[in-house]
Amino acid sequence: MYKQDLEQTLLDIDEEAELEIGPRDDRPSVVLVGGSAFMLNDVTNRAVTHDIDVFEA
């Protein structure tokens, strides 16, 4: 997965969540970890795995 694919996947997840649970003012905070976090912060430009590691903060 490349950075633009990852960004689009995260936007799609956000959109789907809003459709499922409705708009919320109290959105949970999440922290991305692993290769996805490195890629989004421009620490690496190589492809990373297709999973997205997330935990609720």
N, C-alpha and C positions, 0 to 999 in steps of 0.2 A: 504494500500500500504506500502511496506517495502522499506528500503533504496536502495537495489540493483534494485528493480523494478522502483523506482523513477529515479535513475541514468540512467537506460536503456530507460525509457520514454523520458527523456530530450535529450539523444543522438539521439533517433529516431526523435524527433521534429527538432533537429538541422539538421539532414541529410535530412529530408523532405523539410525543408525550403531552404536548399542549392540546392536541385533538382528543386524546384519551382522558385527561384529567381536567381539562379546561385551563384558561389563563389563571395564573396565581401570582400574587404579589410576594409571596413567601417561598420563592423557588429554593430548593435545597442547594447547598454548595457541594460541589464535587471536586475531586482532585484527580487529575489524570497522572498515571505513573507509567513507568516502563518506556519502551521505545516510542510510543505515541507522544509522550511528554517531551522527549528529546527532540523529536521531529518538529512539533509545534513551536518549540523554543529555539529552533534553528541551531541545535547542538549537533545534529547530524542531517545529512541530506540523502543517506542511503535508504532504500526501502525497508520498512519494518513489517512485522507480522500483522495479520489482519484482525487480531483481537484488540480490544480497547480495555485496558485495565482501569476500573473506576471504583472508588469507594466513597460513601457519603461522609462528608466531614462534619 
